[in-house]
Amino acid sequence: MVGTKGVPRAEREEQIVAVAVDEFAASGYAGASMSLIAQRAGISKPLIYQYFGSKDGLYLTCLHHVAGALLERLELAQLQEDDSVASRVHTMQAIFEALEPQRSAWQLLYDTTMPMTGEIAEAARSYQDRTAELAASGSERFLRSRGQRSKLDASALSAAWMGLVSALVGWWLGHPEESAEQMTQRCYRLITAILDSGA
């Protein structure tokens, strides 16, 4: 248990959120236990409700914490990208580095058990849409530099790219011994190998 006696409120909330992210990621919104979160954070269950109001309030705080940091990294990575295939590794690097402190955070953004309506659903859709927009923007720019201006082609490439990102993050979650730096280098090797094989 983390324990919170004598800990400032802001730090205590960070501890609770860290524990809650892991629980929501492992069990989903629907299966997550507020009692278990309280137990693992070393606090009473009523204290969680005092701080966050409800399970929804805690989940929403976790979602903002996770997705906000991730999108900030992705937006910075977009500024570093040129039109080369290899430069897309900047996006992967941003994701791996953002997730490394708490890798399970990725699952929170795409939790299929979260409410379908209401504040949580709206926030999740907003984050998902922004992530998709960043992917689409990069895909469209990449194709345009090669004389391809089809919106449908860009949409298809964006979908493929998001699928690849999700698959690689999923693989990484199953290999906890791999660091963000190792995964970034692996992505670079894989992309380079694909390019070389097509030469």
N, C-alpha and C positions, 0 to 999 in steps of 0.2 A: 504494500500500500504506500502511496505517496506521502500522505500525512500533510496536514495544512495548519496545525496549531501555530499561531503567531505569525503566519505568512500573510503578507499584504494581499488585499482582495484581488488586485490585477494579476498577481502571480498565481494566486489560487485558481482564478478563472482559467488561466493558461494551462494549468495542470489538469483541470477538469476537461477542457477542450481536447487536450492531447489524448487523454484516456478515451474520451467519447468518440473521437475520430476513429480510433482503432476498433472500438466496439461497433460503431455504425458500419464501418467498412467490412468487418467480419460477418456481421449478422444482418446488415441492411437496416433501413429505418424500421421496417415492420417487426423484425426479430430482436432488435436491440433492447437490452434490459437496463432501465434506469437504476435499478437496485445494484446491478453488477457494476455499472459505471461509478456509482457512489462508493461501492466497496473497494474497487480498484484505485480510486482517487483518494481513498482514506478519509472520506467525509460522510456526512449523513445525507440521505436522499432528500429530505426537506430543504437542505442547503442548495441543492441543484435547482430546485423549483424557486427558491428565493432569488437566486442569481439570474436564472434564464426563463423563469415563468412557466415553462412547460417542456415536454419532449420536443415539440415543434421548435420552440425557441432555442433549445440547445442544438438541435440539428441544423437550424438555420445559421447559427453562429459558427458551427463547424464548417458548413458549406462556404460561407463567406471567407473564413480563414484559409481554407484549402484552395478554393477556386480563385480568389483574389490574388493570392501570391503566385499561383501558376500562370494566370493570364498576364500578370505584370512581367514575368520572365519571358513569356512567349512574345509579347509585344516588343520587348527589347531585342529578342533574337531576330525578329523580322527586320529590324533596322540594320542588322549585320549581314543579312543575306544578299547575295548577288543572284545572278540567273543560272548559276551552275547547279548541277545535280548534287555535287558534294556539299555545297553550302547548306543544303537542307538538313545537314547534320547539326547545324546551329539550333534548329528547332528541337531536335531530339536531346541535345545537350541541355537546353533550357528546361525541358521536362524532367530529365533525370536529376539535374541539380536541385530543382524545386522540390522534387519528391523524396530525395535522399534522406532528409531528416525524419520523414514519416511516410514510407512508401505506400502504405495502405490508403493514403489520401486520395489517390486516383480513383479508387472504387466508389468513393463518396459522390463524385461528380456524375457518375453514370449508374447510380443505384436504381434498380428497376422496381424496388419496393417502396420508394418514397411516394408521398401523396401526389395524385395526378392533377389536383387543383389547389388553389390557395397560394400563400406566400412562398412556401418552399418550392412548389412546382414552378412558379414564375421566376424565382431566383435561379433555379437549376437550368431552366430553358434559356434564360438570359446568358448564363455562363457557357452553356453548350453552343448556343448560337454564335457567341463571340469567338469561341474556339474554332468553330466551323468556318466563320468568316475569315479568320486569319489563315486557315488552311487553304481556303478558296482563293484568297488574294495571292498567296504564294504560288499556287498552281497556275493561276491565270497569268501571272507575271512570267513564270518559267516557260509556259507555252508560247506566249506572245514574243518572247525573245528568240523563239525558233520559228517564227512566222505562222504560228497556229493561233487563230483568233476565235475558234468555236467556243461558245459559252457552254455547250453540252460537253465538249471534250474537257474543259476546265472543271466542270462539275464532276465528271466521272473520275478525273485524276484526283480531285480533292477527296472524294469518297474513298478511293483506293489508298490515298495517303493516310487518312484518318484510321482506316482499317489496319494499315501497317503499324502506325503509332500505337494503337491499342494492343496489337499482337505483341509488339516488342516490349511494351510496359508489362503486359501479362507474363511474358517469358521472364522478365527481370524479377517480378514478384516471386516467381518460383525458384529464383536463384539468388537468395539473399547475400551470398558471399561476393557477388559482383558489385563493385562500386559504380557510382555515376560516371566516373572517368573511364573505367573499363568498358562500360556500355557505350559511351560515346565513341571510343576507339573501335569497338566492335561494329557499330553502325557505319563508321567511315570505311572500315575494311570491306564490309558487305556491299556497300554502294560502289566502292571502287572495283570490286570483283565483278559486279554486275555490268558495270560500264566496260571493263576490259573484255569481258566475254562477248560483248556485242560489237566489239571493234572489228 
